């Protein structure tokens, strides 16, 4: 988009030839705090949806139900005739009700990690923290709060004692609510670590000066600027790659993003919860699609980065809590019991990696690293073919499924071909029919294996860990799908989506190893359904 930029005193504005476009870059510098204050005032006065929580409760007219354990208090004092900014960590009480701002930022690699509160320095931080000891992003955030007259700031590395495991576990469960209750969130979106600051990441504006003259002798200039795709800038920014930021973004009612192309404001000013209102510092406004369904959020989340694999469920726990409160469903290891068995059929077109040594069950998408999606989001309402799916009381992570179970006689593969290239049984030869994009390696695919019963082809399967497991493979069908138009040559009327499972230590327990499609449902005729334990 081409923008013409000028200021309020310009003759171009007074003559109504150009609309005023104030912004925070050269040649006129508007203080970022002034623009944020304008956005915030408009949002508070006009945006009803920005005054309520994810679960629909009013937030600005009640005492906080979740109070951060600690906050950074910002204040100024005069010393030797100079006004100095000061900060200290303060303990809150259940009665705390003041407004605060939260910071969302990238910690960066180990050698760039920001200052942290630990057991050894907690008492000192409660007395005061020297500003010169803070990284630039923290100092910029403090300055912004002081200029806006906001007394309290929440920063994870300072407000949570980082080497207190019990405290960290407790605070991580309410972290989503901390962002939701904040007046707004400061997002250091384009900074790769806390040393880069909020303002230092901004690129130099490429302005083109255009002479402007009105009636008379007054001559001046306006400036042309080609605005980049700001939505793309946000989605590709370093902060957007962090898994922890998912719940921060979803639950924060208001966010001001500091990007390489200036500030972007985001809030919920729309009747549709799947839309976010966006505004840049150039006075441009637009609406952005907003993922609001759990499976879509999880699919996005699985593509983000985590420093510690053990945080896979912890980093989305706050969001899960809010979903649970809103919808009243039963949460279990990243999935909802009421949505099973549909959501057990998550899959990936790329190689996945198991979290070895993890206590996350194999049937959960959180047990693997890699981008995943859900069959229920790809195909319209497949029907369940199994009975009850319930967690086993007293055995965390165990599921019991009432289903058929049958051993696959033989596997043939791998075929370097995406599974959906097979249009019916006659198309499933031992070389695999490949589209050119797949054959030439333009698209990453997981190899497909043919499932055989004797010499007969009964379907295909894809293993999560890319290679065939070194154990007997069983089919555990969960859903049936009516034959769609692409399978018109098939004589079958329906197919069965199935989990591929193996026994655990030879016991009557099974772990997920992949997924597939049974193209000959009659292969399961005579199999009696029974309770199967998934771990």
N, C-alpha and C positions, 0 to 999 in steps of 0.2 A: 504494500500500500504506500502510495506517495503522500507525504504530509508536507504542508507548508507551515512553518513555525515562525512565530513572531511573539511580541509581547503586548501588554495592555496599552502602552503609550505609543504604539506604532500608528502612523497615519493609515497604513493598510487596514488596521482594525477599525479605526475611527471612520474610515470611508466605507466600511462594510464590504471591502473587497476580499479580506482574509479574516477568517475566524481566529480569535485569540487561542493560542496553544501554549500555555505555560508549561515548562518542563524543567527538570533538574540538571540539565547539561548546559554546556556552553552554547551560545554566548550569554545567556541570562541564567543565573543560578538561583533556583528556588530551593529552599531548605527541605530536605526529605521529610522532616518532622511536620512541616506545614501541610504538605500534600497528604500525609498519612492522617493527620488530624481532620482534614476535610473529608477523606474517605470514611473515617470512623464516625464522624458526626452524622453524615448522610445515612450510613448503615444503621446506626442506633435509632435514628428518628424515623426512617422510612421502611426498613426491611424487617418485616414481622418474622420471617423464617430464621433470621439470624439471632433471634432472642430466645430460641428454644433449643433444647437438647436433641440428640439423636433419637431419644425415645419420646419426644414431644413435650417435655416438661419445660416451663418457663425458667430461664436462667438468670435474668437480670433483676427479677423481682422476688428473689428468695435467698436465704442463706445457703452457702455452698454445702452440698451434701458430701463432697469429697474435697478435703482441704489438704494441699501439699504439706508434707511434714516440715519442710523448711522452704524459705524463700530468700532471695537476695534483696536486701533493702537498699535502695539508692537514695542519696541525699547530698546536699551541698553544704559547705561551711566556709566561712571566711577565715583565712589565715594569712597574716601579714599583708592585709589589704587585697588579697587575691581570693577569688571564689574557686574552691576546689570540689571536685566530685569525690564522694566517698561511698564505699559499699561495705556491707557486712552481712554475714549469714544470720538469719533469725529463725528461731523455732516458732512454729505457729501453734494455735490452740484450736479446739473444735469450734469455737465461736468466731473464728476468723471470717471476715466477710468483705475484705477490701479487694479491689480489682488488681489483677496482676497480668503480666505478659509472659508468654513462654517462648523459648528459643528452640528452633529445630536446625540442626547443623551436622555436618560430617566431622567425626572425630579425626579421621585421617589415619595414616600408618603409625606404628608404635613410636617412631622418632618425632612425630608431629602431634602426639596426643596432648590435649589441653590440660590445664591445671585441674586437679581433682581434689575433692574432700575425702580424707581418709580418717581412720581412727586416730592417727597420730597428730593430725593438724585440725581436727574438728573444733577444739576449744579455741584455737587461734583464729579460725575463720569466723567464729561467733563474736569475736572481739572486733575484727576488721580484716579486710583483704586489700592488699596494696594493688592499686590499679595497674601499676607497671608490671605486675606479675601475671596479669591477664593477657591471653592472646587477643589479637586485633578484633576478631568477631565479637568477643565478649565485651571489649571496651566500647566498640561501636554500639552494641545493644544497650549498654549502660547509658551512654550519651543520648541515645534516642529516647529512652525512658525519662531521663532528666528533662529533656526538652519538651516532652509531652506531658510532664507533670505526673507521670506514673511512678509510684513509689516502690513497687515490687516486681521482681523479675525471677522467673524460674528457669534454671539451666541444669540439665540432668547431672552433669559431671560434678557440679558444686553442691547441689541440693540433696543428693543421695550419697551416703557414705559408701564409697565404691568397694572397699575391702570388707564390708559387713554383709556377708552372704544372706543372712536372714532379713536384714533391712532391704537389701536389693530385691529379693524375691517379693517381699510385701509391696514395695513401691512400684515394681514393674506391673503388678496386677491392676493398679489404679492409674497408670501413666496415661492411658487413653482419656480418662476423665479429667486429668490435669490439663491436657490440651483443650478439651471440650469446654471446661470452665474458664479458661483464660479469656481475657478481653479480646485479644487477638494473638496470633502466633507470628513471630519473626522467623522467616525462612531464609537461611543463608544458602540459597539454591545453587549458585554458580561457584561456590567456594569448595575446593576439594578437602580443605582442612580448616581449622579455626584460626590459622595464622593469616589468612587472606582477607578477613574482614568482610563487612557488608558492602562497603563502597569501593574498595580497591579492585573488585572483580569487573567493574564496569568498563566496557570497551570504549575507545574514543569514537565519538559520533562522526560519521562521514557526512558532513553537511555541504550542500552546494549553495553558494550565495547567489541570489537573484536580485538585481537592481530593481527598485520600485520607486516610481515617482507619481505624484498626484497632481492635480491642478495647482499651479503655482510653482514656486521654486524649491519646494521641499523634496529632497531626494534621500532615500534610505534603502535598506535591503530587507528582504525576507529570505528564509532559508528552506531549501527543499531537502527532505530526508526520506529515504526509502526504508520504511519500517519492516523488519524481518518478521518471519512467522513466530510470534511470541509463544503460541501454544507449543510449537515444536521445541523452542528454546527451553521451556519449562520441562517438557517430558524428557529431554535429553540432558538436562543439567545433572551434575554429580549427585546432588541431594536426592533426585528422583530415583536413583539406582539403589538407595539404601532401603532394606526391608523394614527397618524400624519406622521409617517415615510414612509407611502406608497408613497406619492408624492415626498418626499425627495429622496427615492430610485429610483423611475422611472425617475425623471427629472435630477438628478445629473449625469453629464457626466462621472465623475470619483469618486470612493469612495475607501478610505482605511479603512477597518474594523479592529478594534482592538478586538480580540476574546480571549477566554480562551486557544486557541491553536496557538496564534501568529497572525501576520498580514496577511490580505487577500486583494488583490487589485482587483478592479472590474471596467471595462469600456466597451465601445461600439465597440470594435475592431472586427467587423464582418459585412458583407454585409446584413445579415438578422437581422432586428430590433428585432426579437424575441429571440435573443441570446446575452448573455453578456460574455465577455472575463474575466477570473478569473486567478489569480496567487497568490500562497502562498509564504511565506518567504523562503520556501525550494526549490524555483525555479521550482515548479510544476505548470503547466498550464492546464487549461481545459475550456470548454464552458458550460454555464449554461442556461437553458431555461428561457426566460424572458417574463412575461405577458405583452402584448402590446395592447390587445383589451379591450375596456371599461368594458364590462360585466364580463370578467375574473378578471380584476382589482377590480371591485366592489365586486365580490364574495369573493376574498381574503380579501379585506378591511373590509367586514362585520364580519370577524372572528377575527378582532383585537380589542384591548381595547382602550376605551376613558375614561378619567377622568370625563369629562363633556359631557353629552349626547347632549347638545345644540351645540357641535362642530361637530356633525355628518356630516353635509354638508360643514362646514367651513374648516375642515381638509383635504378635497379633492378638495376644490375650485380652488386652483392653478393648479392642474392637469386638472380639467374641463376646465379652461380657455385656457390651451395649446391645448387640444383636439379640442376646439371650433375654435381656430385660424387655426389649421391644417386642419380640415375637413369641416369647414363652416356650421356646424349644429346648431340647436337651443336647448340650454341647459335649462332644467327646473326641478328643485328639484331632481337632481341626475340621470335624464334620458334625452334622446334626442327625441324631438318631432318627428323627421323624422323616428325614430325606433319604434314608437308606431303604432299599439297596441301590437306588439310582446313583448316588454320589460315590459309591465304592468303585464305580467304573470310571476313575480318572485315568488319563493316559498321556503319553507324550510322543511326539514325532522325533524326538532326539534321545540320545543316550542319557540315562539317569544314573545316579550314584547313591547307593545306600549309605545311611549314616551308621557305620559299624559301631557297635557298643552303645547305641542309643536305646532308650527304653520306649521310644515311639513305635507303636505296632506297625507291621508291614502293610496293613490295609489302609493306613492313613497316607495321604499325599505328603505329609510332613516328614515321613521316613526317608525321603529321597531329596537329592539336590538336582534341580533341573526344571525347565518350564513344563507345566502340566495344564491340561484342560479336562473338561468333563463331558462324557457322552451325552448327558441330558441337556447340555447346552448346544450340542451339535445336531441332534436328531429330535424330532417332535415327540415328546411324551411316550417313550417306550413303556411297555407294560411289564410289571413284575411277574416273574414265574417262580419265585421262591416264597416261603412263608415268612414268619416273623424274623426280624433281625434285631437283636437286643444285646446290650452290654451284659457281661456276666458279673453279678454282684460279688464284691470281694476280690475280684481279679482285674485290676485296672488294665485297660488296653485289650481285653479279651472280648470278642464278639461271638455270639452263637447265631448261626444262620440255618434255617430250615430249608434245605435245598437238595437237589440231586447232586451226585458226585460220581464221576467216572474217569477211570484211568485212560490216558491217550496211549494207544498201542505203539505209535511211532511218530517221530518228528522228522520232517525233511527240510533242510535248509542249512544255512540261511539263504534266502532269496534276496538279492539286492534290489528290492522293489517295495514301494509303499503298499501296505495291505489293501487300500481302497482301489488299487488298480485292478483287482479281481472283480469282474462283473457277474460271473456265475461259475459253477463248478467246471464247466468245459473250458473256461478261460484260465484255470489254475493248472498250468503245466509245471514241470519241475525246473524250468528256467525262469519263469515269471515274466509276464508281459509288462514292459516298462515304458512309461511316457518319456519323451526325449529329455525333459527337464530333470527327471530322476536319473536317467541313464548317464547323462553328462555331468552329474554331480552338482547341478545348480541348486538343488534342494537337499537339505540334510534329512535323511530318513533312518528309521530303525529297521533293520532287516526283518522280513516276514518268514515265519516257519509254517509249512503245511502240517496240518493235523491229520493223521492217518489212522484208520481202523482197518487192519489187515492191509490190503492193497487199495482200499477205497479212500478217497479224499473226503473228509467230513468238514473241513473248515481251515482257518488259519489263526495264528497267534503271534503276538509280539511280546518279547521279554523286556522287562523294565531295565535290566542291567545289560542289555544289548546282546549278550551271548546266551546260548542254551544252558540252563542249569544242569548240574551234574547229579540230578535226582529225578525219580519218576514224576511226571507232570499229570495233574488231574484237572479236569474241567469242572467248574462250579458255576452253572448258568444262573444268571440273575434277572435278565430282562429279555423280553421278546419284541421283535421289531417286524412290522409288516413289510413285505417286499416292496421296495420303491421302484420307480420307473427305470432307474439305471440298471436294475437287475431283471429287466423284462424277459430275458431269455431263460431265466431260472424256472424250474418246475415247482419249486418250493413256494409256499405262501407266506412263510415267516422265517426269520432267523433268530438265533439266540446269542445275545451278548454274554460273554462268560469271563469269569476270573480264571487265570491259570494259577494253580497252587501246588505246593509240595508239602509233604509231611515234615514235622519238626521232630528230630531225634526218634523217628519211627513211631511216635505216639499218635494219638487221635487228635492232634493239633495240626493246623495247616498255616502256612505263611504264603502271602501273595508273592508271585514271581512275574506276573504279566497279565495280559488281557487278550481277548480274541473274539472271533465270531464263528459260531457253529452254523454251517450252512445246511446241515442235514439233521433237523431236530429229531427225526425218527431214531437216530443213533442212541438216544436216551430212553427209548421205549422200554418199559419194564423196570426201570430204575426207581426204587422207592426213596422218597424224600426222607431225610433224617437230619438231626441237628449236627452241624459242623462247627467246630471251634476254630475261629480265625485269630491269630496272634500277630 
